[in-house]
């Protein structure tokens, strides 16, 4: 009788040990809960909150990627490097930056009209606009993502988008 109890105990212990090893291996290979994956994707995005991907910020875009609603190639400020990092994280093939996401224009401030109100500078998610209060502002072309978020707050309509050359 003791032998059958000992045998049963050893069999149950072996099954539990095997299940533990399999679950440990699976947790290393498979992504964790979706919030953890969203956090990892969000950390890879540039945090410009420019909305060029169609979402109001990087976190909602990360959530949409995890849910499968959108592709990983919609972030112009992140560019191809971010697409590659997202593909590596998610185990997907990298995709070229979406045609709609390629920046085709940059903001330009008409210096003769600018009153130096700083509204555009405050609205710029990537700090591509320089200038002090009551002084003319200018756009750093190499930093501008073309998000157009600076246009609406300008009270004198001195900002326009021009083709990037």
Kinemage of the C-alpha trace (Angstrom):
@kinemage 1
@onewidth
@group {chain A} dominant
@subgroup {mainchain}
@vectorlist {calphas} color= white
{ca unk a 1} P 0.000 0.000 0.000
{ca unk a 2} L 2.773 2.434 0.887
{ca unk a 3} L 4.459 1.631 -2.393
{ca unk a 4} L 1.367 2.582 -4.394
{ca unk a 5} L 1.033 5.871 -2.455
{ca unk a 6} L 4.726 6.626 -3.010
{ca unk a 7} L 4.417 5.764 -6.706
{ca unk a 8} L 1.362 8.004 -7.095
{ca unk a 9} L 3.122 10.847 -5.301
{ca unk a 10} L 6.182 10.510 -7.536
{ca unk a 11} L 4.030 10.468 -10.683
{ca unk a 12} L 2.102 13.577 -9.616
{ca unk a 13} L 5.388 15.317 -8.720
{ca unk a 14} L 6.859 14.440 -12.128
{ca unk a 15} L 3.772 15.760 -13.923
{ca unk a 16} L 3.846 18.998 -11.907
{ca unk a 17} L 7.559 19.433 -12.574
{ca unk a 18} L 7.098 18.848 -16.319
{ca unk a 19} L 4.176 21.286 -16.430
{ca unk a 20} L 6.261 23.902 -14.582
{ca unk a 21} L 9.125 23.543 -17.046
{ca unk a 22} L 6.769 23.800 -20.024
{ca unk a 23} L 5.000 26.856 -18.612
{ca unk a 24} L 8.338 28.527 -17.847
{ca unk a 25} L 9.538 27.932 -21.407
{ca unk a 26} L 6.245 29.188 -22.843
{ca unk a 27} L 6.407 32.386 -20.786
{ca unk a 28} L 9.834 33.115 -22.243
{ca unk a 29} L 8.700 32.571 -25.842
{ca unk a 30} L 5.216 34.064 -25.782
{ca unk a 31} L 4.398 37.700 -25.033
{ca unk a 32} L 2.954 38.460 -21.627
{ca unk a 33} L -0.310 40.209 -21.028
{ca unk a 34} L -1.323 42.822 -23.565
{ca unk a 35} L -0.604 45.733 -21.197
{ca unk a 36} L 3.004 44.631 -20.911
{ca unk a 37} L 3.324 44.426 -24.697
{ca unk a 38} L 1.628 47.823 -25.077
{ca unk a 39} L 4.159 49.264 -22.610
{ca unk a 40} L 7.053 47.781 -24.599
{ca unk a 41} L 5.721 49.112 -27.910
{ca unk a 42} L 4.997 52.522 -26.378
{ca unk a 43} L 8.579 52.667 -25.094
{ca unk a 44} L 9.886 52.116 -28.639
{ca unk a 45} L 7.771 54.912 -30.151
{ca unk a 46} L 9.266 58.438 -30.255
{ca unk a 47} L 6.663 60.005 -27.912
{ca unk a 48} L 6.119 63.017 -30.161
{ca unk a 49} L 2.314 62.739 -29.801
{ca unk a 50} L 2.040 64.200 -33.317
{ca unk a 51} L -1.033 62.123 -34.311
{ca unk a 52} L 0.360 61.410 -37.781
{ca unk a 53} L -0.380 57.710 -37.295
{ca unk a 54} L -4.079 58.521 -36.948
{ca unk a 55} L -4.110 58.234 -33.154
{ca unk a 56} L -3.876 61.120 -30.666
{ca unk a 57} L -0.666 59.821 -29.142
{ca unk a 58} L 1.882 57.039 -29.030
{ca unk a 59} L 0.110 54.945 -26.373
{ca unk a 60} L -3.207 54.694 -28.299
{ca unk a 61} L -1.196 53.729 -31.391
{ca unk a 62} L 0.623 51.049 -29.362
{ca unk a 63} L -2.728 49.718 -28.123
{ca unk a 64} L -4.029 49.587 -31.701
{ca unk a 65} L -0.936 47.652 -32.804
{ca unk a 66} L -1.448 45.080 -30.048
{ca unk a 67} L -5.135 44.675 -30.876
{ca unk a 68} L -4.248 44.120 -34.534
{ca unk a 69} L -6.155 47.164 -35.792
{ca unk a 70} L -3.180 48.787 -37.521
{ca unk a 71} L 0.204 48.067 -38.953
{ca unk a 72} L 3.551 48.848 -37.331
{ca unk a 73} L 4.626 51.223 -40.103
{ca unk a 74} L 2.562 54.371 -39.477
{ca unk a 75} L 4.994 56.507 -37.414
{ca unk a 76} L 6.831 59.132 -39.510
{ca unk a 77} L 8.884 60.588 -36.630
{ca unk a 78} L 10.073 57.097 -35.737
{ca unk a 79} L 10.906 56.240 -39.320
{ca unk a 80} L 12.245 52.937 -40.563
{ca unk a 81} L 14.325 52.426 -37.404
{ca unk a 82} L 11.217 52.305 -35.226
{ca unk a 83} L 9.456 49.996 -37.675
{ca unk a 84} L 12.448 47.638 -37.457
{ca unk a 85} L 12.480 47.724 -33.638
{ca unk a 86} L 8.722 47.052 -33.529
{ca unk a 87} L 9.097 44.163 -35.977
{ca unk a 88} L 11.887 42.672 -33.854
{ca unk a 89} L 9.825 42.992 -30.669
{ca unk a 90} L 6.688 41.478 -32.176
{ca unk a 91} L 8.403 38.821 -34.265
{ca unk a 92} L 7.045 40.250 -37.513
{ca unk a 93} L 8.655 41.100 -40.800
{ca unk a 94} L 9.556 44.798 -41.053
{ca unk a 95} L 7.452 46.813 -43.458
{ca unk a 96} L 8.425 49.958 -45.328
{ca unk a 97} L 7.097 53.165 -43.823
{ca unk a 98} L 3.512 53.607 -45.042
{ca unk a 99} L 3.212 55.925 -48.016
{ca unk a 100} L 0.684 58.075 -46.148
{ca unk a 101} L 3.104 58.328 -43.223
{ca unk a 102} L 6.016 59.672 -45.239
{ca unk a 103} L 6.490 63.329 -44.397
{ca unk a 104} L 5.969 65.368 -47.539
{ca unk a 105} L 5.945 68.843 -46.035
{ca unk a 106} L 7.353 70.973 -43.252
{ca unk a 107} L 6.039 74.047 -41.465
{ca unk a 108} L 7.318 77.484 -42.428
{ca unk a 109} L 6.647 80.662 -40.459
{ca unk a 110} L 6.182 83.928 -42.344
{ca unk a 111} L 8.570 86.078 -40.334
{ca unk a 112} L 6.945 89.327 -41.439
{ca unk a 113} L 3.621 88.321 -39.906
{ca unk a 114} L 4.783 86.425 -36.793
{ca unk a 115} L 3.998 88.290 -33.559
{ca unk a 116} L 6.003 86.013 -31.243
{ca unk a 117} L 3.036 84.703 -29.283
{ca unk a 118} L 4.677 81.262 -28.665
{ca unk a 119} L 1.416 79.376 -29.274
{ca unk a 120} L 2.985 77.428 -32.135
{ca unk a 121} L 6.078 76.646 -30.086
{ca unk a 122} L 3.927 75.252 -27.273
{ca unk a 123} L 1.931 73.112 -29.707
{ca unk a 124} L 4.967 71.576 -31.423
{ca unk a 125} L 5.426 68.018 -30.078
{ca unk a 126} L 9.049 67.765 -31.236
{ca unk a 127} L 10.311 71.244 -30.272
{ca unk a 128} L 11.028 72.129 -33.895
{ca unk a 129} L 10.012 75.769 -33.395
{ca unk a 130} L 12.378 78.219 -31.789
{ca unk a 131} L 11.887 81.784 -30.668
{ca unk a 132} L 11.168 83.815 -27.580
{ca unk a 133} L 8.017 85.562 -26.450
{ca unk a 134} L 7.405 88.767 -28.467
{ca unk a 135} L 10.117 87.800 -30.971
{ca unk a 136} L 9.843 86.166 -34.356
{ca unk a 137} L 9.801 82.358 -34.393
{ca unk a 138} L 11.307 79.974 -36.894
{ca unk a 139} L 11.046 76.271 -37.698
{ca unk a 140} L 14.028 73.941 -37.587
{ca unk a 141} L 13.309 72.099 -40.826
{ca unk a 142} L 15.342 69.034 -39.959
{ca unk a 143} L 13.285 68.543 -36.764
{ca unk a 144} L 9.818 69.266 -38.178
{ca unk a 145} L 7.703 66.119 -38.649
{ca unk a 146} L 5.008 67.870 -40.714
{ca unk a 147} L 2.297 67.087 -38.166
{ca unk a 148} L 0.572 70.482 -38.687
{ca unk a 149} L -0.237 70.833 -34.961
{ca unk a 150} L 1.311 74.311 -34.960
{ca unk a 151} L -1.085 75.747 -37.553
{ca unk a 152} L -4.352 75.877 -35.588
{ca unk a 153} L -3.062 77.734 -32.500
{ca unk a 154} L -1.452 80.530 -34.548
{ca unk a 155} L -3.626 83.644 -34.096
{ca unk a 156} L -2.238 85.448 -37.166
{ca unk a 157} L -2.106 82.510 -39.608
{ca unk a 158} L 1.581 82.974 -40.354
{ca unk a 159} L 2.374 79.237 -40.583
{ca unk a 160} L 2.078 77.269 -43.766
{ca unk a 161} L 3.159 73.841 -44.901
{ca unk a 162} L 5.573 73.664 -47.803
{ca unk a 163} L 6.898 70.650 -49.709
{ca unk a 164} L 10.006 69.222 -48.158
{ca unk a 165} L 12.922 69.580 -50.549
